[in-house]
């Protein structure tokens, strides 16, 4: 059995994880959060508001 490779995703939340799970290669990925949306929102250089 092949081990899943870790993939670190910035802004990984339930919605993004579900979307990424639809990729054909997703079965080989172990998706892990690099930064959460809350962690990014706390940074003054990151604008998470809608354009």
N, CA, C, O and CB atoms as a CASP TS submission, in Angstrom:
PFRMAT TS
TARGET T0000
AUTHOR 0000-0000-0000
METHOD Language model
MODEL 1
PARENT N/A
ATOM      1  N   UNK     1       0.841  -1.175   0.000  1.00  0.00           N
ATOM      2  CA  UNK     1       0.000   0.000   0.000  1.00  0.00           C
ATOM      3  C   UNK     1       0.897   1.252   0.000  1.00  0.00           C
ATOM      4  O   UNK     1       1.887   1.325   0.728  1.00  0.00           O
ATOM      5  CB  UNK     1      -0.963  -0.010   1.228  1.00  0.00           C
ATOM      6  N   UNK     2       0.526   2.222  -0.825  1.00  0.00           N
ATOM      7  CA  UNK     2       1.298   3.454  -0.935  1.00  0.00           C
ATOM      8  C   UNK     2       0.893   4.431   0.158  1.00  0.00           C
ATOM      9  O   UNK     2      -0.290   4.651   0.415  1.00  0.00           O
ATOM     10  CB  UNK     2       1.107   4.092  -2.318  1.00  0.00           C
ATOM     11  N   UNK     3       1.905   5.010   0.795  1.00  0.00           N
ATOM     12  CA  UNK     3       1.639   5.988   1.849  1.00  0.00           C
ATOM     13  C   UNK     3       1.263   7.325   1.231  1.00  0.00           C
ATOM     14  O   UNK     3       1.830   7.724   0.213  1.00  0.00           O
ATOM     15  CB  UNK     3       2.865   6.147   2.774  1.00  0.00           C
ATOM     16  N   UNK     4       0.307   8.019   1.845  1.00  0.00           N
ATOM     17  CA  UNK     4      -0.102   9.334   1.364  1.00  0.00           C
ATOM     18  C   UNK     4       0.979  10.359   1.680  1.00  0.00           C
ATOM     19  O   UNK     4       1.562  10.347   2.764  1.00  0.00           O
ATOM     20  CB  UNK     4      -1.448   9.754   1.992  1.00  0.00           C
ATOM     21  N   UNK     5       1.238  11.234   0.736  1.00  0.00           N
ATOM     22  CA  UNK     5       2.203  12.306   0.950  1.00  0.00           C
ATOM     23  C   UNK     5       1.511  13.515   1.547  1.00  0.00           C
ATOM     24  O   UNK     5       0.402  13.858   1.138  1.00  0.00           O
ATOM     25  CB  UNK     5       2.902  12.683  -0.363  1.00  0.00           C
ATOM     26  N   UNK     6       2.149  14.169   2.512  1.00  0.00           N
ATOM     27  CA  UNK     6       1.523  15.342   3.121  1.00  0.00           C
ATOM     28  C   UNK     6       1.538  16.534   2.159  1.00  0.00           C
ATOM     29  O   UNK     6       2.533  16.792   1.482  1.00  0.00           O
ATOM     30  CB  UNK     6       2.240  15.710   4.432  1.00  0.00           C
ATOM     31  N   UNK     7       0.428  17.242   2.116  1.00  0.00           N
ATOM     32  CA  UNK     7       0.308  18.480   1.348  1.00  0.00           C
ATOM     33  C   UNK     7      -0.215  19.533   2.306  1.00  0.00           C
ATOM     34  O   UNK     7      -1.315  19.398   2.841  1.00  0.00           O
ATOM     35  CB  UNK     7      -0.639  18.313   0.090  1.00  0.00           C
ATOM     36  N   UNK     8       0.568  20.582   2.525  1.00  0.00           N
ATOM     37  CA  UNK     8       0.176  21.648   3.437  1.00  0.00           C
ATOM     38  C   UNK     8      -0.536  22.738   2.648  1.00  0.00           C
ATOM     39  O   UNK     8      -0.018  23.243   1.653  1.00  0.00           O
ATOM     40  CB  UNK     8       1.407  22.222   4.188  1.00  0.00           C
ATOM     41  N   UNK     9      -1.739  23.094   3.112  1.00  0.00           N
ATOM     42  CA  UNK     9      -2.600  24.032   2.397  1.00  0.00           C
ATOM     43  C   UNK     9      -2.840  25.264   3.268  1.00  0.00           C
ATOM     44  O   UNK     9      -3.247  25.162   4.425  1.00  0.00           O
ATOM     45  CB  UNK     9      -3.950  23.361   2.008  1.00  0.00           C
ATOM     46  N   UNK    10      -2.576  26.428   2.680  1.00  0.00           N
ATOM     47  CA  UNK    10      -2.863  27.689   3.370  1.00  0.00           C
ATOM     48  C   UNK    10      -4.362  27.945   3.250  1.00  0.00           C
ATOM     49  O   UNK    10      -4.908  27.968   2.147  1.00  0.00           O
ATOM     50  CB  UNK    10      -2.025  28.889   2.769  1.00  0.00           C
ATOM     51  N   UNK    11      -5.020  28.137   4.387  1.00  0.00           N
ATOM     52  CA  UNK    11      -6.456  28.407   4.400  1.00  0.00           C
ATOM     53  C   UNK    11      -7.312  27.153   4.296  1.00  0.00           C
ATOM     54  O   UNK    11      -8.458  27.224   3.852  1.00  0.00           O
ATOM     55  CB  UNK    11      -6.802  29.330   3.279  1.00  0.00           C
ATOM     56  N   UNK    12      -6.779  26.019   4.695  1.00  0.00           N
ATOM     57  CA  UNK    12      -7.545  24.776   4.633  1.00  0.00           C
ATOM     58  C   UNK    12      -8.672  24.820   5.657  1.00  0.00           C
ATOM     59  O   UNK    12      -8.440  24.919   6.861  1.00  0.00           O
ATOM     60  CB  UNK    12      -6.629  23.548   4.882  1.00  0.00           C
ATOM     61  N   UNK    13      -9.880  24.746   5.155  1.00  0.00           N
ATOM     62  CA  UNK    13     -11.057  24.636   6.012  1.00  0.00           C
ATOM     63  C   UNK    13     -11.923  23.525   5.423  1.00  0.00           C
ATOM     64  O   UNK    13     -11.527  22.887   4.448  1.00  0.00           O
ATOM     65  CB  UNK    13     -11.850  26.010   6.109  1.00  0.00           C
ATOM     66  N   UNK    14     -13.083  23.288   5.995  1.00  0.00           N
ATOM     67  CA  UNK    14     -13.930  22.184   5.543  1.00  0.00           C
ATOM     68  C   UNK    14     -14.306  22.339   4.065  1.00  0.00           C
ATOM     69  O   UNK    14     -14.258  21.374   3.302  1.00  0.00           O
ATOM     70  CB  UNK    14     -15.201  22.103   6.404  1.00  0.00           C
ATOM     71  N   UNK    15     -14.680  23.564   3.670  1.00  0.00           N
ATOM     72  CA  UNK    15     -15.070  23.807   2.276  1.00  0.00           C
ATOM     73  C   UNK    15     -13.910  23.510   1.320  1.00  0.00           C
ATOM     74  O   UNK    15     -14.077  22.778   0.344  1.00  0.00           O
ATOM     75  CB  UNK    15     -15.541  25.264   2.097  1.00  0.00           C
ATOM     76  N   UNK    16     -12.737  24.081   1.604  1.00  0.00           N
ATOM     77  CA  UNK    16     -11.584  23.864   0.733  1.00  0.00           C
ATOM     78  C   UNK    16     -11.164  22.403   0.711  1.00  0.00           C
ATOM     79  O   UNK    16     -10.761  21.888  -0.332  1.00  0.00           O
ATOM     80  CB  UNK    16     -10.418  24.730   1.179  1.00  0.00           C
ATOM     81  N   UNK    17     -11.256  21.735   1.851  1.00  0.00           N
ATOM     82  CA  UNK    17     -10.886  20.325   1.899  1.00  0.00           C
ATOM     83  C   UNK    17     -11.828  19.497   1.024  1.00  0.00           C
ATOM     84  O   UNK    17     -11.388  18.590   0.318  1.00  0.00           O
ATOM     85  CB  UNK    17     -10.911  19.809   3.353  1.00  0.00           C
ATOM     86  N   UNK    18     -13.114  19.809   1.071  1.00  0.00           N
ATOM     87  CA  UNK    18     -14.073  19.088   0.229  1.00  0.00           C
ATOM     88  C   UNK    18     -13.794  19.334  -1.252  1.00  0.00           C
ATOM     89  O   UNK    18     -13.881  18.413  -2.065  1.00  0.00           O
ATOM     90  CB  UNK    18     -15.512  19.511   0.571  1.00  0.00           C
ATOM     91  N   UNK    19     -13.460  20.573  -1.601  1.00  0.00           N
ATOM     92  CA  UNK    19     -13.163  20.898  -2.993  1.00  0.00           C
ATOM     93  C   UNK    19     -11.891  20.174  -3.460  1.00  0.00           C
ATOM     94  O   UNK    19     -11.864  19.615  -4.556  1.00  0.00           O
ATOM     95  CB  UNK    19     -13.006  22.425  -3.166  1.00  0.00           C
ATOM     96  N   UNK    20     -10.857  20.184  -2.644  1.00  0.00           N
ATOM     97  CA  UNK    20      -9.606  19.516  -3.010  1.00  0.00           C
ATOM     98  C   UNK    20      -9.778  17.998  -3.098  1.00  0.00           C
ATOM     99  O   UNK    20      -9.083  17.336  -3.868  1.00  0.00           O
ATOM    100  CB  UNK    20      -8.514  19.856  -1.996  1.00  0.00           C
ATOM    101  N   UNK    21     -10.693  17.458  -2.318  1.00  0.00           N
ATOM    102  CA  UNK    21     -10.935  16.011  -2.330  1.00  0.00           C
ATOM    103  C   UNK    21     -11.507  15.537  -3.664  1.00  0.00           C
ATOM    104  O   UNK    21     -11.472  14.341  -3.955  1.00  0.00           O
ATOM    105  CB  UNK    21     -11.884  15.630  -1.200  1.00  0.00           C
ATOM    106  N   UNK    22     -12.031  16.449  -4.474  1.00  0.00           N
ATOM    107  CA  UNK    22     -12.591  16.069  -5.768  1.00  0.00           C
ATOM    108  C   UNK    22     -11.519  15.925  -6.853  1.00  0.00           C
ATOM    109  O   UNK    22     -11.812  15.442  -7.946  1.00  0.00           O
ATOM    110  CB  UNK    22     -13.622  17.093  -6.200  1.00  0.00           C
ATOM    111  N   UNK    23     -10.289  16.336  -6.565  1.00  0.00           N
ATOM    112  CA  UNK    23      -9.205  16.213  -7.538  1.00  0.00           C
ATOM    113  C   UNK    23      -8.876  14.742  -7.779  1.00  0.00           C
ATOM    114  O   UNK    23      -8.914  13.939  -6.847  1.00  0.00           O
ATOM    115  CB  UNK    23      -7.951  16.974  -7.056  1.00  0.00           C
ATOM    116  N   UNK    24      -8.554  14.383  -9.022  1.00  0.00           N
ATOM    117  CA  UNK    24      -8.244  12.977  -9.319  1.00  0.00           C
ATOM    118  C   UNK    24      -7.091  12.417  -8.477  1.00  0.00           C
ATOM    119  O   UNK    24      -7.092  11.230  -8.151  1.00  0.00           O
ATOM    120  CB  UNK    24      -7.904  12.833 -10.786  1.00  0.00           C
ATOM    121  N   UNK    25      -6.118  13.247  -8.123  1.00  0.00           N
ATOM    122  CA  UNK    25      -4.958  12.781  -7.368  1.00  0.00           C
ATOM    123  C   UNK    25      -5.173  12.838  -5.851  1.00  0.00           C
ATOM    124  O   UNK    25      -4.270  12.482  -5.094  1.00  0.00           O
ATOM    125  CB  UNK    25      -3.745  13.605  -7.739  1.00  0.00           C
ATOM    126  N   UNK    26      -6.323  13.268  -5.407  1.00  0.00           N
ATOM    127  CA  UNK    26      -6.567  13.516  -3.982  1.00  0.00           C
ATOM    128  C   UNK    26      -6.357  12.278  -3.111  1.00  0.00           C
ATOM    129  O   UNK    26      -6.002  12.403  -1.939  1.00  0.00           O
ATOM    130  CB  UNK    26      -7.972  14.029  -3.789  1.00  0.00           C
ATOM    131  N   UNK    27      -6.568  11.120  -3.653  1.00  0.00           N
ATOM    132  CA  UNK    27      -6.409   9.896  -2.854  1.00  0.00           C
ATOM    133  C   UNK    27      -4.973   9.721  -2.374  1.00  0.00           C
ATOM    134  O   UNK    27      -4.734   9.022  -1.389  1.00  0.00           O
ATOM    135  CB  UNK    27      -6.833   8.671  -3.668  1.00  0.00           C
ATOM    136  N   UNK    28      -4.017  10.346  -3.054  1.00  0.00           N
ATOM    137  CA  UNK    28      -2.622  10.224  -2.660  1.00  0.00           C
ATOM    138  C   UNK    28      -2.139  11.330  -1.747  1.00  0.00           C
ATOM    139  O   UNK    28      -0.959  11.382  -1.401  1.00  0.00           O
ATOM    140  CB  UNK    28      -1.770  10.188  -3.862  1.00  0.00           C
ATOM    141  N   UNK    29      -3.050  12.224  -1.350  1.00  0.00           N
ATOM    142  CA  UNK    29      -2.674  13.373  -0.529  1.00  0.00           C
ATOM    143  C   UNK    29      -3.175  13.226   0.905  1.00  0.00           C
ATOM    144  O   UNK    29      -4.263  12.705   1.150  1.00  0.00           O
ATOM    145  CB  UNK    29      -3.221  14.659  -1.140  1.00  0.00           C
ATOM    146  N   UNK    30      -2.369  13.688   1.831  1.00  0.00           N
ATOM    147  CA  UNK    30      -2.786  13.844   3.222  1.00  0.00           C
ATOM    148  C   UNK    30      -2.822  15.357   3.452  1.00  0.00           C
ATOM    149  O   UNK    30      -1.799  15.961   3.774  1.00  0.00           O
ATOM    150  CB  UNK    30      -1.799  13.087   4.252  1.00  0.00           C
ATOM    151  N   UNK    31      -3.998  15.966   3.288  1.00  0.00           N
ATOM    152  CA  UNK    31      -4.128  17.422   3.385  1.00  0.00           C
ATOM    153  C   UNK    31      -4.015  17.873   4.831  1.00  0.00           C
ATOM    154  O   UNK    31      -4.693  17.368   5.725  1.00  0.00           O
ATOM    155  CB  UNK    31      -5.463  17.889   2.788  1.00  0.00           C
ATOM    156  N   UNK    32      -3.125  18.849   5.026  1.00  0.00           N
ATOM    157  CA  UNK    32      -2.896  19.379   6.375  1.00  0.00           C
ATOM    158  C   UNK    32      -2.912  20.902   6.315  1.00  0.00           C
ATOM    159  O   UNK    32      -2.458  21.487   5.331  1.00  0.00           O
ATOM    160  CB  UNK    32      -1.541  18.862   6.966  1.00  0.00           C
ATOM    161  N   UNK    33      -3.430  21.550   7.357  1.00  0.00           N
ATOM    162  CA  UNK    33      -3.441  23.022   7.347  1.00  0.00           C
ATOM    163  C   UNK    33      -2.057  23.605   7.609  1.00  0.00           C
ATOM    164  O   UNK    33      -1.381  23.210   8.559  1.00  0.00           O
ATOM    165  CB  UNK    33      -4.424  23.548   8.390  1.00  0.00           C
ATOM    166  N   UNK    34      -1.637  24.547   6.763  1.00  0.00           N
ATOM    167  CA  UNK    34      -0.397  25.280   6.997  1.00  0.00           C
ATOM    168  C   UNK    34      -0.717  26.497   7.855  1.00  0.00           C
ATOM    169  O   UNK    34      -0.047  26.766   8.852  1.00  0.00           O
ATOM    170  CB  UNK    34       0.279  25.702   5.651  1.00  0.00           C
ATOM    171  N   UNK    35      -1.732  27.210   7.458  1.00  0.00           N
ATOM    172  CA  UNK    35      -2.287  28.345   8.216  1.00  0.00           C
ATOM    173  C   UNK    35      -3.801  28.276   8.086  1.00  0.00           C
ATOM    174  O   UNK    35      -4.323  27.948   7.021  1.00  0.00           O
ATOM    175  CB  UNK    35      -1.730  29.737   7.693  1.00  0.00           C
ATOM    176  N   UNK    36      -4.493  28.580   9.151  1.00  0.00           N
ATOM    177  CA  UNK    36      -5.947  28.644   9.075  1.00  0.00           C
ATOM    178  C   UNK    36      -6.354  30.030   8.593  1.00  0.00           C
ATOM    179  O   UNK    36      -5.549  30.962   8.598  1.00  0.00           O
ATOM    180  CB  UNK    36      -6.595  28.320  10.451  1.00  0.00           C
ATOM    181  N   UNK    37      -7.610  30.156   8.178  1.00  0.00           N
ATOM    182  CA  UNK    37      -8.106  31.471   7.773  1.00  0.00           C
ATOM    183  C   UNK    37      -8.041  32.450   8.941  1.00  0.00           C
ATOM    184  O   UNK    37      -7.763  33.633   8.743  1.00  0.00           O
ATOM    185  CB  UNK    37      -9.549  31.366   7.243  1.00  0.00           C
ATOM    186  N   UNK    38      -8.294  31.972  10.149  1.00  0.00           N
ATOM    187  CA  UNK    38      -8.228  32.837  11.331  1.00  0.00           C
ATOM    188  C   UNK    38      -6.801  33.332  11.564  1.00  0.00           C
ATOM    189  O   UNK    38      -6.598  34.499  11.899  1.00  0.00           O
ATOM    190  CB  UNK    38      -8.739  32.088  12.577  1.00  0.00           C
ATOM    191  N   UNK    39      -5.824  32.463  11.392  1.00  0.00           N
ATOM    192  CA  UNK    39      -4.420  32.865  11.564  1.00  0.00           C
ATOM    193  C   UNK    39      -4.011  33.892  10.517  1.00  0.00           C
ATOM    194  O   UNK    39      -3.269  34.825  10.824  1.00  0.00           O
ATOM    195  CB  UNK    39      -3.494  31.639  11.484  1.00  0.00           C
ATOM    196  N   UNK    40      -4.480  33.734   9.299  1.00  0.00           N
ATOM    197  CA  UNK    40      -4.170  34.702   8.248  1.00  0.00           C
ATOM    198  C   UNK    40      -4.867  36.031   8.512  1.00  0.00           C
ATOM    199  O   UNK    40      -4.307  37.094   8.243  1.00  0.00           O
ATOM    200  CB  UNK    40      -4.581  34.155   6.875  1.00  0.00           C
ATOM    201  N   UNK    41      -6.087  35.974   9.037  1.00  0.00           N
ATOM    202  CA  UNK    41      -6.847  37.188   9.312  1.00  0.00           C
ATOM    203  C   UNK    41      -6.241  38.043  10.399  1.00  0.00           C
ATOM    204  O   UNK    41      -6.516  39.240  10.478  1.00  0.00           O
ATOM    205  CB  UNK    41      -8.238  36.838   9.688  1.00  0.00           C
ATOM    206  N   UNK    42      -5.424  37.444  11.232  1.00  0.00           N
ATOM    207  CA  UNK    42      -4.765  38.174  12.315  1.00  0.00           C
ATOM    208  C   UNK    42      -3.535  38.939  11.842  1.00  0.00           C
ATOM    209  O   UNK    42      -2.958  39.710  12.609  1.00  0.00           O
ATOM    210  CB  UNK    42      -4.372  37.218  13.416  1.00  0.00           C
ATOM    211  N   UNK    43      -3.127  38.741  10.601  1.00  0.00           N
ATOM    212  CA  UNK    43      -1.915  39.383  10.096  1.00  0.00           C
ATOM    213  C   UNK    43      -2.285  40.685   9.383  1.00  0.00           C
ATOM    214  O   UNK    43      -3.189  40.690   8.547  1.00  0.00           O
ATOM    215  CB  UNK    43      -1.144  38.430   9.136  1.00  0.00           C
ATOM    216  N   UNK    44      -1.604  41.786   9.699  1.00  0.00           N
ATOM    217  CA  UNK    44      -1.978  43.089   9.118  1.00  0.00           C
ATOM    218  C   UNK    44      -1.740  43.185   7.601  1.00  0.00           C
ATOM    219  O   UNK    44      -2.339  44.040   6.947  1.00  0.00           O
ATOM    220  CB  UNK    44      -1.200  44.188   9.810  1.00  0.00           C
ATOM    221  N   UNK    45      -0.893  42.342   7.039  1.00  0.00           N
ATOM    222  CA  UNK    45      -0.609  42.410   5.601  1.00  0.00           C
ATOM    223  C   UNK    45      -1.545  41.539   4.755  1.00  0.00           C
ATOM    224  O   UNK    45      -1.416  41.505   3.531  1.00  0.00           O
ATOM    225  CB  UNK    45       0.821  41.995   5.350  1.00  0.00           C
ATOM    226  N   UNK    46      -2.488  40.832   5.398  1.00  0.00           N
ATOM    227  CA  UNK    46      -3.392  39.949   4.678  1.00  0.00           C
ATOM    228  C   UNK    46      -4.797  40.531   4.739  1.00  0.00           C
ATOM    229  O   UNK    46      -5.341  40.757   5.820  1.00  0.00           O
ATOM    230  CB  UNK    46      -3.357  38.512   5.264  1.00  0.00           C
ATOM    231  N   UNK    47      -5.382  40.771   3.554  1.00  0.00           N
ATOM    232  CA  UNK    47      -6.740  41.296   3.450  1.00  0.00           C
ATOM    233  C   UNK    47      -7.664  40.166   3.006  1.00  0.00           C
ATOM    234  O   UNK    47      -7.576  39.697   1.871  1.00  0.00           O
ATOM    235  CB  UNK    47      -6.808  42.500   2.454  1.00  0.00           C
ATOM    236  N   UNK    48      -8.548  39.731   3.897  1.00  0.00           N
ATOM    237  CA  UNK    48      -9.463  38.643   3.589  1.00  0.00           C
ATOM    238  C   UNK    48     -10.867  39.133   3.243  1.00  0.00           C
ATOM    239  O   UNK    48     -11.800  38.335   3.156  1.00  0.00           O
ATOM    240  CB  UNK    48      -9.532  37.693   4.753  1.00  0.00           C
ATOM    241  N   UNK    49     -11.019  40.442   3.045  1.00  0.00           N
ATOM    242  CA  UNK    49     -12.330  40.974   2.699  1.00  0.00           C
ATOM    243  C   UNK    49     -12.626  40.693   1.239  1.00  0.00           C
ATOM    244  O   UNK    49     -11.717  40.560   0.420  1.00  0.00           O
ATOM    245  CB  UNK    49     -12.406  42.483   2.986  1.00  0.00           C
ATOM    246  N   UNK    50     -13.910  40.605   0.925  1.00  0.00           N
ATOM    247  CA  UNK    50     -14.328  40.390  -0.462  1.00  0.00           C
ATOM    248  C   UNK    50     -14.040  41.630  -1.288  1.00  0.00           C
ATOM    249  O   UNK    50     -14.190  42.758  -0.817  1.00  0.00           O
ATOM    250  CB  UNK    50     -15.827  40.031  -0.536  1.00  0.00           C
ATOM    251  N   UNK    51     -13.630  41.408  -2.514  1.00  0.00           N
ATOM    252  CA  UNK    51     -13.330  42.548  -3.418  1.00  0.00           C
ATOM    253  C   UNK    51     -14.600  43.055  -4.052  1.00  0.00           C
ATOM    254  O   UNK    51     -14.563  44.002  -4.837  1.00  0.00           O
ATOM    255  CB  UNK    51     -12.318  42.142  -4.521  1.00  0.00           C
TER
END
